[in-house]
Amino acid sequence: MRKAIQVTGLILLLQGVSGAIDHLAVQPFMGVFLNFFNRVIVPRVEILAAQPLFANLALAVLGLVLIIAAARS
């Protein structure tokens, strides 16, 4: 179970960082998978659409917290 939570955290971390890079520049590789949150979720939620860079960085921090929490348990 711990590995599944760590993998989920890693995916969230990668999606958050990739979305932040895509917001600032163009993400050339694995854009369909890594930018799912940035291109599908963020535009549909009004609060996130106002601050997309902050939303992506918050997703990356959430992923990092999941990885650390799973490693400590």
LUMKOLLO-427706 format. One record per residue: x negated, y negated, z negated of N, C-alpha, C, O in turn. Coordinates in steps of 0.001 Angstrom, whole numbers, plus 524288, in hexadecimal, padded with zeros to 5 digits. Last residue first. Layout:
residues N
XYZXYZXYZXYZ;...
end
This chain:
residues 73
7E9F07E7257E4427ED8A7EAB87E1957EBC27F0537E1F47EE597F3D27DFE8;7E2C07E1B17EA1C7E2427E1887E46A7E5C87E5637E1A47E4C57E6C97DD27;7E6107E2E67F4517E0EB7E4F27F2D67E04D7E5397ECE67DD977E8A97EAEA;7EF817DDBE7F46D7EF767E36B7F53C7EA407E5C17F3947EA147EA267F1A2;7EC167D3737F2F97EF7A7D5E07EF147EF857DBD17EFA77EF927DE9D7EBBD;7E6457D1C87FC287E3B77D1917F70A7E6F97D4497F2E77E4DD7D7237EFA7;7EE237D2C9803C87E9787D616803F77E6D47D63C7FE977E5567DA697FCBC;7F5317CAE6800C87F6CD7D069800DD7F2297D40E800D07F2387D8047FE17;7EED97C218802407F0C37C35A7FCFC7F2827C9077FCBC7F16F7CBB67F8E4;7EDC67C27380D1B7E92C7C2FE809C57EABD7C4698043A7E82B7C7A3801C2;7F82E7C0928101C7F5947C5748117D7F0D37C67980E1D7EFF07CAE480C70;7F9527B66380C2E7FCA47BA9880A317FA417BFEF80B677FA4E7C36D80818;7F2277B135812967F12F7B17680CF57F4727B5CB80A7D7F28C7B8948070F;7F7447B25481C3A7F20E7B48881B817F0C27B515815B57EE817B9038141A;800507ACA081A2F800BD7B22B81B627FB797B4DC81AA17FB417B9378189A;7FBDD7A2C18191C7FE737A51D814947FF237AAFE8156C7FE987AE06811BB;7F89F7A1358235C7F4A37A1A981F497F6F17A3F881A4B7F4447A6D981785;802777A096828267FEC87A4AE829A17FA8A7A567825857F90D7A9D282459;806AC797B9823338096179CC5822DF805B17A13D8242D805C87A54682191;7FFA778FE0826348001C79140820B5802B2796998200B80118799A981CB4;8021478FCB830E67FCC97911282F2D7FCCE792B4829727FA3E7968282800;80CBF78CB58312380B26791F3832DF805A47937C83121804AC7980F83001;815267860182BB480F987866D82A6280D7A78BC082C1880C7D78F0D828BD;81EF17870C8302981D05781CB82F1681726781CB82E048147677E0282F47;820C7791988306C81FD978EF08356181DBE7896C8349681B0B7875A837FC;82337794118262981E24795AD8283A81CD0792CF82D498183F791B782E54;82D4B78FD78259F8294678E09821F3823D378F5B823FB8203C78C2E82398;832B57957982D818320378FD582DDE82DA778DC882A5282AAA78A5B82BE2;82F647A04F834488304F79E8382EED82EDF798BE82EAE82A5E7974B82F8B;82C8D7A1F483E89831F97A2FA83D0D833507A14483781837E97A0D38362B;821C37A05283FBA8257979CC88425782B2679D788409282E3F799D484118;81DC77A8D28390581D227A342837B1820FE79FBE83A9D8235C79C618381F;8200B7B27C83E44822657B11C8393F822417AB3E8383A826347A8F3836B9;81AB37B233848318201C7B406847A8822A67B1F9842A9826FF7AFED842D8;8108A7AE32847D7813C77AD2A84C748197B7AEBF84BE381CCA7ACD584ECE;80C357B10A83E2580BB37ABB48400980F807AA7E844728117F7A621844BD;80E477BBCA83D78810607B8338398B810707B2A383B9B814457AFD383AE7;808937BF548466880E257C04E845D2810A07BC7784203814A87BA2284337;7FE217BEF1848B4800EC7BA0184865806D37BAB6847FF809C57B71684922;7FA897C92B849657F8987C5E18452C7FB967C0C38449C7FB927BE7484064;7FFF77CD3985255800627CF9884D2B7FEF27CBCA848CD801CF7CB42844F9;7FD9E7C63E85A6B802FB7C817859B9803BB7CA468543C807BB7C944851C2;7F2B07C4BB859F77F6447C07B858B37FBD07C241857AA7FE7A7BFFF8545C;7E97E7CA6185B897EDAB7CC93858477F1A37C87B8569D7F3B97C8C08524A;7E20A7BEFD85E7B7E2887C4AF85E367E6B97C64285A497E7637C3C18563B;7E20E7B3B885EBF7E1B97B6BD863937E2C67BC97863187E4477BF02866F8;7E8967A93E85A307E6D87AE57858557E6AB7B21485CFC7EACA7B37F85F03;7E51979C0D85B257E7B37A07A85D9E7E54A7A58885B9E7E0837A60C85B63;7E68F793A984FF97E453794C48551C7E75D799588576F7EBC679A5F855D1;7ED4E79230847857E93C78E52848917E6DA78EE384DFB7E54978B0185058;7F3F079AC2847F87F6337958B8476D7F2397914F848C77F3A678D4484AF5;7ECEF7A2EE848657F0477A1FB84CE97F2C979C9684CA97F3A979A1F850B2;7E8E97A23083E427E56C7A14E842BB7E89E7A016847957E73679C9B84A97;7F2087A4B3838D37EF8779FA2837F27EBD879E5483C717EBAD799DE83E3B;7F3BB7AED783C887F7947AAC283D977F5597A55483CCA7F69A7A1BB83FB8;7EAE37B3D8838737EB9B7B38C83E167EF8C7AF5383F907EECB7AC8984368;7ECFF7B2FE82DB67E84D7B08282FEC7E8DD7AFDB835CE7E7797ABC6837EF;7F66F7B8D182D507F61E7B36982B7E7F17C7B08082DC07F2007AC0D82F81;7F3867C297831347F78A7BF90833E57F7687B9DB832437F8317B66783584;7EC067C59E829AE7EA827C4E182F247EE7E7C1AD832287ED077BE6183556;7F2937C616820BB7EE027C2A5820DF7EC5D7C187826807EB6C7BD08827ED;7F9A67CDDC823BE7FB7E7C88B822A27F7057C49B822D87F7A37C04D824E5;7F29B7D6468249A7F59A7D48C829307F7A27CF01828617F75E7CBCA82BF2;7EF2A7D6F481A3D7EB6D7D5CF81E6B7EE387D3DC823517EC677D037825E0;7F8827D991815307F5DB7D4AE813F57F1FA7D321818297F1887CE8981981;7F9F27E377819A07FDD57DF5B81A757FB777D9FE8195F7FC567D64D81C53;7F12C7E85D815787F1A77E7D881B267F5A37E39E81C837F4CE7E08C8201F;7F3AD7E7F380AD07EEFF7E55080CBC7EF387E486812A57ED9D7E06F81499;7FC8E7EE2D80AAB7FD067E8AB809287F84A7E59A80B117F8D47E12380CC4;7F8007F79D80D9F7FC247F55E810DA7FCD87EF9380FA37FDA37EC6D8132F;7F1277F9858055A7EF077F88C80A947F3147F60B80E267F1C17F2B78115A;7F8327FB587FD317F4B67F6DB7FCEB7F2897F5808024A7F21A7F0E9803A9;7FCCF804A9800008000080000800007FCA17FB13800007FDF87F72880272;
end
